Amino acid sequence: MNKAKIASIYKKLISEKRRRKTTGPKGRTLALQAASDRGRLLFSASFRRLQLKTQAFPQESNAAVRTRLTHSLEVASVGTYIAEGVAQRLLADGLLGRLNDPKSHNSANALITFVEVACLMHDLGNPPFGHFGEESIREWFSSRQYQFKSRLNDDELFDHLFKDFLYFDGNPQGFRMATRLQWVGDEFGYNLTLTQLAATLKYPWTPDKVGEKKDGSRIKKAGVFFSEADILTEVQRGLSLNPEARHPLTYLMEAADDISYCLSDIEDALEKRIIRNDDVIKALREALSKVGSRQAKAMLGAIPQAGKVGDDSGWFVRFRTTTTNELVKRACELYGTHHDDILRGEYFQLFERSRAANALLEVVRQFSNDHLYTCSVVRERELVGFQVVSGILDKFSLLLDLSTYDAVALLCQDSPGKVNGAALACTLKSLLPKKHLKVYQHEVKRLKTLDLSREKLDVLEWAARAHLIVDYLAGMTDEFSIIMYRRFYGGGAHQL
C-alpha cells in the first residue's frame, strides 16, 4: 500500500467518533478527545475497584505486592513507551499525514493516549480472584445448563446465548462494563470513542467463534458477549473495520501486557519470599543461555551470578528494566515489519512473529508456571475463590429460577407476588446495584418493543437476568465478595 492509502486508513481508525455525541466542550482536538476517554475511565468506580482485586498473590498490608490496579498502571507505562516509538515512526514515514501538518502530530498524540487507556482498561472486567474467578463462573453455569434450559422453550436460542456464560471471561465483561454498565443517565456506558473501544478488543468476536481457526490460530476466547454484539458491529462499521478484524492499536496493548505480567509476578513472588533469589537466578540464566539472541545476552548481562546477592532482590529491578527495554524496542520493530498484516487486522500477537522475543517471553512464562502459580499461597487463594464465587451464585440462583413474568415484576416493578422465596428474592434484588438494574430494565423495555414470540422473549429476558447477576459478582473486589459470602452463610466462611 502507498503512503496516501495507509494515511487514509489511519484517519478512519484513529477517530473521535462516539456512539452518542459527547456533551463536552465543542471544538476539542482528537488528542483531547482521547484524553477525555482517559478521564472517563480514571474517575469511574469500576477502575478504582481494581485497587482491591488480586493480581497473582494475596495483597500485603505494606502494599508492596501488585493489585490489578498497579498492574494496569505498569502495563499502561509500557504501552505508552511502545506507542511513542510506533507513533514516531508513522509520523516520520508520513503514514499519519504530512509531517508538517499539525493534524498529523495531533493524531500521533491521540494514538499514544488510546494505547495508554486500552492498557489501563485491559483488566477492567476481571471478577474477584482473577482467572480462577472466571473459571469458577464458567463451571457454575456449565453444571446448571440443563436445569435452566428445562424451564424455557427455545432450546436453540438458549444454547446460543448461554455461551456467554460457558465462555465467560474478563475481556467481554470489560467491554460490557465500558459500553453498558457505567450508567450515567443513559445506556451508553462511558461513551468512549469508537477507536478506544476497538483498541481494547483482543478478540473482536462473540463466543460462537471459540474453537474455530482464524489466520492459522485456534480461537480460545471471545472479546464480546452476544449481549453486546450489536455494539461490536456499530464500532466496526463506524471505523470501517472488517468483521473480526483487530484494530492496529490492539497489538500494542497486548504486547505491553505480555511484557509486564510475568515479570511483575516474579518480582512479587520474591517480595513475598515464595521463591529465592538464587533459584530465580539459576533458572533464568540456564534458560536464557539456550536462546542465543542479542536480547537474551542483554538480559543475561543484567542477572548476577548465583550466590552473590543473598536476600537482596534489587537485582531483579535491573533485569526487569533491561528486559522491558529490549522487548519494547522489538515490539516497535515488529509493528513496522508486519504493518500490512496489522492493517488487515489479522489474528496474531506481535511477539509470535519473532522467534527470539517469543523464546524470551516463554522463559519467563515457564518459570512463573513452574514455580509461582502452583505454590501453596496461590492454590489456597483459589480454593477460597471457588467457594466464594460458587456460594454467591448459589444464593442468586433463586432469581434465575423465576419465570419471566415474576422476574420482570420483581426487578422492574418491585412486585414479587407470591413466588416461592419471595422474601429472599426481594432481599437479593436490594443488593443489586441500581445502575445494573437500569441496564436490565432498559433491555426488558427494548425487548417488549420487538415482535418476538413468547418463547424467544423468555430466553432473551433470562439471559439479561443472568448477566445482571454476573455483572454484580464480576464488579466485586476480592474482599467484598468474601464479606458477602459471610453474610449469606452466617459467618460460615470466617476463616476465609
N, C-alpha and C positions, 0 to 999 in steps of 0.2 A: 504494500500500500504506500502511496506517496504521502508527503507531509500534510498536504491540504486535506486529504481524506481522513488521516488519523486525527488531525486537529478538529475536524468536524465531528468525529466520533466522540472525542473527549468533551466537546462543547455540549453534546447531548447527555453524556454520562455524568458530568460534573455540573449539576443544575441546582437552582434554588426552588424548583417546583415542590409544592407540598400537596397533600391530599385535600386539605382545606386551606384557603388563603389565610396567611398569617394576620394576626391582629396587631403585630408590632409596627414600629415606625416604618413609613414608606421610604423608598429610595436607598435601602440598605444594599451594600455591595454583596457579591457572592461570598466573600470571605466573612463578612459579618453575619450572613445567613447561616453559615457553617458554625460560627461562634455561638449563634443563638441556639443551635442544636445542642452544643456542649452545655450551655446554661440550663436548658430544659431538663437534661439528664442530671446534672450535678445537684440541682436544687430539688430533686424528687426523693420521696421516701424510699422508693424501691432501690435507688442507688445507695442511699445511706445504710440500708439494711445489710448490704454486703460486708459492712464492718463487723458483723456478728455472725457471719457464715464461714464455716471452716474451709480452708484451702486443702490441706492434706492432713495436718495434725491438730489435735485439740488446742485451743487457744491458751496462752500463758498469761498470768497476771501481770507480767512485766511487758507484755505486748510485743515481745521480740519475734514471735512466730507469726507468719503471714496469715491474713484472712483473705477472703475473696476480694475485699476492697483494696488492700495493699497490693495483692497480686495484680489486680486490674490496673492500678496506677503504674506499676512497673511495666506491664505489657504496653500500656499507652506510651510510656517513655521510650521503649524500644521501637514501637511502631512509628512514633514521631521521627525518630532517628532514621529509620528506613525510608519513610515518606519524604523526608527532606532530601535525601540522596536521589530518590527517584524523580522528585519534582525538579531538582536542579538539572538533571539530565534531559527531562522532557522539555524544559524551558530552553536549554542550550541547543537542542536539536530542532527547535521550532515546532514541537508537537502539541503545544498548548496555544499556538498562535504566534504572531510576530513577536520577536524578542523585545522590540522597543514599544510594544503596546502594553499600557498599564493593565488592561484586562487579562493579559496572559499571566502576569505576576499575581493578579488577584485570584485567578483560577488555581495557580500553584499554591498560594497560601490556603485557599479553601480545601484543596486536595489534602494537604498536611493535616488540617483540622478534622476533616472527615475520617481519616485513618485513625487519628488520636481517639475520636469519640467512638468509633467502631471497636477499638481496643477496650475502652472503658466499659462498653456495653456487652462485651463478648460473654460474660458470665452472669448477666443480669437475670436470666430465667432459672438459674440453678436452685433447686429446692434445698431444704435443710439436709445436711450430711452429704452434699455434693453428689458425686456419681453413684454412691451407694443409695442415696435417697432416690435418685432417678430409677435405679434398678428395683428398689422396693415398691415404688408406684407401679411400675410395669408388671411386676409379679402379682401384686394385689389385684389389679384389674384382670390379668390373664386368668387367675384362678376363679374368677367370678363371671367370666364372659357369658357362659350359658345360663347362669342364674338370672342375669339382667336381660339377656336376649329372650328368655322364655316369657317375659311379661309384655313383649312388644310383638308386632305382627308384620314387620317388614324385614325379613332376615337379611336380604341383600344389602339394603341401605344401612342396617345396623352394623353388619360386619365391616362395611366400608368405613363408616365413621368411627368405629371402635378402634381402628388402627391408630387414632390419635393417642390412645391410652396404652395400647400394646407396644407402641414405639415412642412412648413419652421420653422427652429429652429436654435439657435446659435450653437448647438452641431455639426450637419453635416456641417454647414458653417465653423466652426473652422477646421474640418477635411479637408475640401476643401481648406481652406487657407493654411494649413500646407503641403498639398500634391500637390497642383497645383499653387496657386496664387502667391506664393513668387518666381516669375520667375527671376532666376539669370542665364541666359544663356541656360536653358533648362526647360523641363516640370515637373521636379521632386520636385518643391517647396523647402522646407527646406532640403529635402533629409535626413529626420530623420531616426534613426534606426527603424526597424520594431517593436521592443519592445516598443519604445517611442510612436509610432503611436497607437499600440494596447492598451497601458496603458491609453490613453486619451479617449477611447471609452466606455462610459457608456452604450451605446445602439448599439451593433455591428451588425446592420441590417439596411435595407433600408425601405422607407416609406410604402411599401406594407404590412409590418408586424404590422403596427399601428392598434390597435383594437383587435388583436389576444391575446390569452393567452399563456404565457410561464412560466413554473415552478410555476404555480398557481397564477401568477400576470398578470394583464392586461397591455399590451404594450401601452404606451401613446405617446411615442416619437421614432423617428428614429435617429440614430447617423451618418448615411452616406446617402448622396443623391444617386440617381441612376447614376448620372454623375461620381461618384467615386466608384461604385460597383465593378469594376474590380480591383481597388486598394485594397479594403477591402479583396477581395479573395486572392490577392497576399500576403497581410500581414498575413492572416490566414494560408495559405499554408506554407509560409516561417517560421512560428513559430510552425507549427504542431498543430494549434488551430482548433477545430471543428467549422463548420459554426454556427454563432450566439452564440458562447461561449465567455464569458468575459475573459479578461486577469486578472490574480490574482492581479496585482498592481492597477487595476481599482477600486477595493473595497476600497483600502486605500485612493486614491484620492477622491473618493466620500464621504467617512467618514469625511475627513478633511473639505470638503465643507459644509457638514451637520452641523458640529460643529461650523463653522465660521460665516455663513451668517446671521442667525437670531440674534446672539449675537451682531455682528457688527452693524446691523441695529438699534437695540435698543440703543446702545451707541451713534450712530449718531443722533437719534431722541432726546436723552437727550441733546446733544450738541446744537441742533437747537431749543431746548425748545418746541418741538412739544408735548412732554409728560413731566409730572412732576415726580420728584424722588419718592414722596410718592405714586403716582398712580402705578408706576412700582413695588415698594417695596410691596405694599399691594397685588397686583395681583399675583406676583411671590410667595410670602410667602403662600398665600392661596392655590394656585395650587400645589406647591411643598409639602406642608404638607399632601396632599392626596396621594402622590406617595409612601412614606414609605420605600424607599430603602436606602442603605448606602450612595449611591451617592447623593440622594436627601437631606439627613441630612447634608452632607458636603456642599452642595450648600446653604442650609438654613443657615448654620453657617456663610456664607460669606455675608449674607444680613442683614443690620441693621434693627432696629425697625422703623416703620413709625414715622415721626415727629422728628427724631434725626439728620437728615443730612442737612436740609434746601435746599439751591440751589446747594450744592456741590455734584456733581455726581461721585466723585472719588471712592466711594464705589463700583461702577459698575466694575471698573478695577479688584478689588479683586474677585468679583463674577465671572467675565469672566474668570479670570485665574484659579480659583478653578474648574469651570465647564469644561474648556478645559482640565485641568489635569485629572479630573475624567473620561471624555469621551475618551481621548486618551488612557488611561490605559485600559478602557473597550474595545476599538476597537482592541487593541493588543490581548487581551484575546479572543475576538470573532473570530479573524482571525485564531487562533490556534484551537479553538473548532470546527470550521466549515471548517477546512482545506480541507477535501476531496471534499466538495461541491464547494469550491472555485477553486480547481484544475480542477474540471469538468466544470467550467465556468457558473454555474447556475445563473439565473437572480434573484438576491435579493440584498438588502442593508444590510451591516453589522449590523446596529443598529436595523433592523427589527427582528433580531434573539435574541434580549434582550428586554424583556418586560419593565424592569426598565429604560434602556437607551432610548428606544423609547418614553416612557412616559415623560422622562425629556425633550427630544427634542420637544415633542408635546406641552409641557407647554410653551416653548419659542416661538415656531411657532404660537401657538394660540394667544398669546399676540400680536405678530407682526401683524398677520392678523386682529385682532380686533381693534388695536389702531394705527398702523403705516401705513399700505398700503391703508387704506381708508381715511387718513387725507387729508385736502384740498390741501396741498402743493404737494402731490403725484398725486392727481386727476387733478389738474391744469396742471401739467407736462405731464400727459397722454393725455390731450386734445391737447396740443401743439404737442406732438409726433405724434398723429394720423393725425393731419392736415399737418405736415411737411412731414412725410413718404408718405402719400397718395398723397400729392401735387407733390412731386418729381417723384413718379411713374407715375402720370398722364402725366407729361411732356414727360417722356421717353417712354410712350406707343406708341408714333409715330414710334419708331424703331421696336416695336413688331408688328405693323400693316403692315410692309413692307413684300413683297414677299421674298422668299429665294433668288431669283436672285438679287433683288435690295439690300437686306441686305448684301449679300456677296460682291457685287460691292462696296457698301459704306464702310463696315467695314474691308474688306480685300484688296480692290483695290483703295480705296479713290476716287470712281467714283459714285456719287449719281444718275446720269442720270436725267430723267425728272419726277421723282416721286413727288406726292403731298407732299408739305412741305420739299422739297429738301434742302432749305437754312437752316431751323431749324434742319433738320437731320444732316447736316454737323456740325453745332454748337454743337449738343448733342454728336456726336462722338468725337469732340475735347476735351470734358470734361472727357471722359473715360480714366482711367489710361492705359499707354502703356503696362504694364505688364499684365493687364487683357485682353486687346485686343490681346496680343500674345497668351494667353490661348485659347481664342475663335478662333483665326486664326489657331492655331495648331489643334484644334478639327475639324474645317471645312476641313482642309487638310487631316486629318485622315479619315473622313467620305467619302471623294471622292475616297479613295483607296479601299473602301468596295463595294461589289456587292449588292447595295441597290436599291430598286425601287424608283422612283421619289417621291412617297408619303411618304415613310419612311425617305428618305433623308430630305425632307421638315420639317417633325416633329422633327427629331433629330437636325437639324440646328436651328430651332426655340427654342428648349429647351436650346441649348448652348447660344443663343442670350439672352434669358430670364435670364439665370444665369449670363451672363456678366453684365446686368443692376443691378441685385440684388447684385452681387459682389461689384459693385461700391457703392451702397447705404449702404450695410452692413459694409463696411470699414470706413464709415464716423463717425466722432465724433458727439456728440450731437450738439455742437455749429456750427460746419461746415455745418451740414445738415440744420440748421436754416438759415445760411448765404446763402446757395444755394437756399433755398426756397424764400428768399427775392429777390435774383437775378432773379429767374424765374417769380416772381409775382410782380415785380416793386415796392418793398417796402411795399406790402400789409400786410406783417407779421411783421411790425416794432415793434409791441407790444409784440411779442412772447418772 
